Structures are given as C-alpha cells and as structure tokens.
C-alpha cells in the first residue's frame, strides 16, 4: 500500500505503534528525538531504519514542521548508526520514500540505512539501462 505524502498522520501506523512500545524493535540508537532500529525484512546485510519520534508523514512534512533539534537529531542519528554498523569505510545508501510515486508504504517519515555489500545502481533508467 502506498501513501500520499499529503495525507494526515495516522497514529495506527506500524512506526507509531513501535514508538509507543506496542511492538518490539531491535534498537541500535536512540535519543530524545530519533530512534534507529533493524528493519524486520532487510534488503541488505545491514538494513536499519531511522525515524523521528514526532508525528511526521514525510520529508516535506518534517522539514516544514520539525524543530531544529529534531532535524539535527535525525541527521546525527543516521551518521552515528552508520558508523556503529561499520558502514562508513565501504559505503552505504540512504533512502527515504515519499508519497505514491516514491512508493512510501508507511505514513511516518523513515530513512532506510542500507549497506554491507555493493548495492548496485540506484534506479533503472526509463530506457531500461542502469
């Protein structure tokens, strides 16, 4: 199910439940504004998710409404988690899917941190080439 980035925040989404402690997570980093945890269905040897604790649907929503402290926290959390996972030397990818065309599946801003192997091209071009 894709989500439109303009939709209101849904308190029943999986990340909202995780933040409330209703479902477990394997956390690798947390502070007052952000948590980073292992994805339950990884697409790479290392696949973490970074989410703000606040109720933000998308990057657009977050960048418009989040405090400077929340924005700094998310940025620093991603860096700290990547360093702790040993991804810096070989490289890693950050992905934030936003809205229907970006194939966002959960209406809570989340950034995928993936690495641990060569990840290939970012997208396939319209002409089918990588």
BAGUBA-44031 format. One record per residue (C-alpha): z, x, y; residue in three letters. Coordinates in steps of 0.5 Angstrom, whole numbers. Last residue first. Layout:
N
<r><z>Z</z><x>X</x><y>Y</y><vexti>ALA</vexti></r>
...
***
This chain:
130
<r><z>-30</z><x>42</x><y>2</y><vexti>UNK</vexti></r>
<r><z>-37</z><x>39</x><y>2</y><vexti>UNK</vexti></r>
<r><z>-38</z><x>32</x><y>0</y><vexti>UNK</vexti></r>
<r><z>-43</z><x>31</x><y>6</y><vexti>UNK</vexti></r>
<r><z>-37</z><x>27</x><y>10</y><vexti>UNK</vexti></r>
<r><z>-32</z><x>33</x><y>9</y><vexti>UNK</vexti></r>
<r><z>-27</z><x>34</x><y>3</y><vexti>UNK</vexti></r>
<r><z>-20</z><x>35</x><y>6</y><vexti>UNK</vexti></r>
<r><z>-15</z><x>40</x><y>7</y><vexti>UNK</vexti></r>
<r><z>-19</z><x>45</x><y>2</y><vexti>UNK</vexti></r>
<r><z>-15</z><x>48</x><y>-4</y><vexti>UNK</vexti></r>
<r><z>-7</z><x>48</x><y>-5</y><vexti>UNK</vexti></r>
<r><z>-6</z><x>55</x><y>-7</y><vexti>UNK</vexti></r>
<r><z>0</z><x>55</x><y>-10</y><vexti>UNK</vexti></r>
<r><z>8</z><x>54</x><y>-9</y><vexti>UNK</vexti></r>
<r><z>7</z><x>50</x><y>-3</y><vexti>UNK</vexti></r>
<r><z>8</z><x>43</x><y>0</y><vexti>UNK</vexti></r>
<r><z>12</z><x>40</x><y>6</y><vexti>UNK</vexti></r>
<r><z>11</z><x>33</x><y>7</y><vexti>UNK</vexti></r>
<r><z>13</z><x>30</x><y>13</y><vexti>UNK</vexti></r>
<r><z>16</z><x>23</x><y>14</y><vexti>UNK</vexti></r>
<r><z>16</z><x>18</x><y>19</y><vexti>UNK</vexti></r>
<r><z>18</z><x>11</x><y>16</y><vexti>UNK</vexti></r>
<r><z>13</z><x>6</x><y>14</y><vexti>UNK</vexti></r>
<r><z>12</z><x>8</x><y>7</y><vexti>UNK</vexti></r>
<r><z>5</z><x>9</x><y>5</y><vexti>UNK</vexti></r>
<r><z>1</z><x>12</x><y>10</y><vexti>UNK</vexti></r>
<r><z>-6</z><x>13</x><y>8</y><vexti>UNK</vexti></r>
<r><z>-8</z><x>16</x><y>15</y><vexti>UNK</vexti></r>
<r><z>-14</z><x>11</x><y>16</y><vexti>UNK</vexti></r>
<r><z>-8</z><x>6</x><y>15</y><vexti>UNK</vexti></r>
<r><z>-3</z><x>9</x><y>19</y><vexti>UNK</vexti></r>
<r><z>0</z><x>16</x><y>20</y><vexti>UNK</vexti></r>
<r><z>0</z><x>21</x><y>14</y><vexti>UNK</vexti></r>
<r><z>4</z><x>27</x><y>16</y><vexti>UNK</vexti></r>
<r><z>2</z><x>33</x><y>12</y><vexti>UNK</vexti></r>
<r><z>5</z><x>40</x><y>13</y><vexti>UNK</vexti></r>
<r><z>2</z><x>46</x><y>8</y><vexti>UNK</vexti></r>
<r><z>5</z><x>52</x><y>6</y><vexti>UNK</vexti></r>
<r><z>4</z><x>60</x><y>6</y><vexti>UNK</vexti></r>
<r><z>5</z><x>66</x><y>1</y><vexti>UNK</vexti></r>
<r><z>10</z><x>69</x><y>5</y><vexti>UNK</vexti></r>
<r><z>13</z><x>63</x><y>8</y><vexti>UNK</vexti></r>
<r><z>14</z><x>59</x><y>2</y><vexti>UNK</vexti></r>
<r><z>21</z><x>62</x><y>-1</y><vexti>UNK</vexti></r>
<r><z>24</z><x>55</x><y>-1</y><vexti>UNK</vexti></r>
<r><z>29</z><x>57</x><y>4</y><vexti>UNK</vexti></r>
<r><z>24</z><x>59</x><y>9</y><vexti>UNK</vexti></r>
<r><z>20</z><x>52</x><y>8</y><vexti>UNK</vexti></r>
<r><z>27</z><x>48</x><y>9</y><vexti>UNK</vexti></r>
<r><z>29</z><x>52</x><y>15</y><vexti>UNK</vexti></r>
<r><z>22</z><x>51</x><y>18</y><vexti>UNK</vexti></r>
<r><z>22</z><x>44</x><y>17</y><vexti>UNK</vexti></r>
<r><z>29</z><x>43</x><y>19</y><vexti>UNK</vexti></r>
<r><z>27</z><x>46</x><y>26</y><vexti>UNK</vexti></r>
<r><z>22</z><x>42</x><y>27</y><vexti>UNK</vexti></r>
<r><z>26</z><x>36</x><y>25</y><vexti>UNK</vexti></r>
<r><z>32</z><x>38</x><y>29</y><vexti>UNK</vexti></r>
<r><z>28</z><x>39</x><y>36</y><vexti>UNK</vexti></r>
<r><z>25</z><x>32</x><y>36</y><vexti>UNK</vexti></r>
<r><z>31</z><x>29</x><y>35</y><vexti>UNK</vexti></r>
<r><z>35</z><x>33</x><y>40</y><vexti>UNK</vexti></r>
<r><z>29</z><x>32</x><y>45</y><vexti>UNK</vexti></r>
<r><z>31</z><x>25</x><y>44</y><vexti>UNK</vexti></r>
<r><z>26</z><x>20</x><y>40</y><vexti>UNK</vexti></r>
<r><z>22</z><x>15</x><y>43</y><vexti>UNK</vexti></r>
<r><z>15</z><x>17</x><y>44</y><vexti>UNK</vexti></r>
<r><z>14</z><x>23</x><y>40</y><vexti>UNK</vexti></r>
<r><z>17</z><x>19</x><y>34</y><vexti>UNK</vexti></r>
<r><z>13</z><x>12</x><y>35</y><vexti>UNK</vexti></r>
<r><z>7</z><x>17</x><y>35</y><vexti>UNK</vexti></r>
<r><z>9</z><x>21</x><y>29</y><vexti>UNK</vexti></r>
<r><z>10</z><x>14</x><y>25</y><vexti>UNK</vexti></r>
<r><z>15</z><x>9</x><y>24</y><vexti>UNK</vexti></r>
<r><z>21</z><x>11</x><y>27</y><vexti>UNK</vexti></r>
<r><z>28</z><x>9</x><y>25</y><vexti>UNK</vexti></r>
<r><z>32</z><x>15</x><y>26</y><vexti>UNK</vexti></r>
<r><z>35</z><x>19</x><y>21</y><vexti>UNK</vexti></r>
<r><z>28</z><x>24</x><y>22</y><vexti>UNK</vexti></r>
<r><z>25</z><x>25</x><y>15</y><vexti>UNK</vexti></r>
<r><z>23</z><x>32</x><y>12</y><vexti>UNK</vexti></r>
<r><z>20</z><x>31</x><y>5</y><vexti>UNK</vexti></r>
<r><z>19</z><x>37</x><y>0</y><vexti>UNK</vexti></r>
<r><z>14</z><x>39</x><y>-5</y><vexti>UNK</vexti></r>
<r><z>14</z><x>46</x><y>-8</y><vexti>UNK</vexti></r>
<r><z>10</z><x>46</x><y>-15</y><vexti>UNK</vexti></r>
<r><z>5</z><x>42</x><y>-11</y><vexti>UNK</vexti></r>
<r><z>4</z><x>34</x><y>-12</y><vexti>UNK</vexti></r>
<r><z>11</z><x>32</x><y>-13</y><vexti>UNK</vexti></r>
<r><z>13</z><x>25</x><y>-15</y><vexti>UNK</vexti></r>
<r><z>20</z><x>25</x><y>-13</y><vexti>UNK</vexti></r>
<r><z>19</z><x>29</x><y>-7</y><vexti>UNK</vexti></r>
<r><z>25</z><x>34</x><y>-6</y><vexti>UNK</vexti></r>
<r><z>29</z><x>33</x><y>0</y><vexti>UNK</vexti></r>
<r><z>29</z><x>35</x><y>8</y><vexti>UNK</vexti></r>
<r><z>34</z><x>31</x><y>12</y><vexti>UNK</vexti></r>
<r><z>34</z><x>30</x><y>20</y><vexti>UNK</vexti></r>
<r><z>38</z><x>28</x><y>26</y><vexti>UNK</vexti></r>
<r><z>45</z><x>30</x><y>25</y><vexti>UNK</vexti></r>
<r><z>44</z><x>36</x><y>20</y><vexti>UNK</vexti></r>
<r><z>41</z><x>36</x><y>13</y><vexti>UNK</vexti></r>
<r><z>37</z><x>41</x><y>8</y><vexti>UNK</vexti></r>
<r><z>36</z><x>42</x><y>1</y><vexti>UNK</vexti></r>
<r><z>37</z><x>34</x><y>-1</y><vexti>UNK</vexti></r>
<r><z>36</z><x>32</x><y>-8</y><vexti>UNK</vexti></r>
<r><z>36</z><x>25</x><y>-7</y><vexti>UNK</vexti></r>
<r><z>39</z><x>18</x><y>-9</y><vexti>UNK</vexti></r>
<r><z>38</z><x>11</x><y>-8</y><vexti>UNK</vexti></r>
<r><z>43</z><x>6</x><y>-4</y><vexti>UNK</vexti></r>
<r><z>45</z><x>12</x><y>1</y><vexti>UNK</vexti></r>
<r><z>44</z><x>9</x><y>7</y><vexti>UNK</vexti></r>
<r><z>39</z><x>15</x><y>9</y><vexti>UNK</vexti></r>
<r><z>35</z><x>13</x><y>2</y><vexti>UNK</vexti></r>
<r><z>35</z><x>6</x><y>3</y><vexti>UNK</vexti></r>
<r><z>31</z><x>7</x><y>10</y><vexti>UNK</vexti></r>
<r><z>27</z><x>12</x><y>6</y><vexti>UNK</vexti></r>
<r><z>25</z><x>7</x><y>1</y><vexti>UNK</vexti></r>
<r><z>23</z><x>2</x><y>6</y><vexti>UNK</vexti></r>
<r><z>28</z><x>-4</x><y>7</y><vexti>UNK</vexti></r>
<r><z>29</z><x>-3</x><y>14</y><vexti>UNK</vexti></r>
<r><z>22</z><x>-4</x><y>16</y><vexti>UNK</vexti></r>
<r><z>20</z><x>-1</x><y>23</y><vexti>UNK</vexti></r>
<r><z>15</z><x>-5</x><y>27</y><vexti>UNK</vexti></r>
<r><z>8</z><x>-5</x><y>25</y><vexti>UNK</vexti></r>
<r><z>3</z><x>0</x><y>30</y><vexti>UNK</vexti></r>
<r><z>3</z><x>5</x><y>25</y><vexti>UNK</vexti></r>
<r><z>-1</z><x>0</x><y>20</y><vexti>UNK</vexti></r>
<r><z>2</z><x>1</x><y>13</y><vexti>UNK</vexti></r>
<r><z>-2</z><x>3</x><y>7</y><vexti>UNK</vexti></r>
<r><z>0</z><x>0</x><y>0</y><vexti>UNK</vexti></r>
***
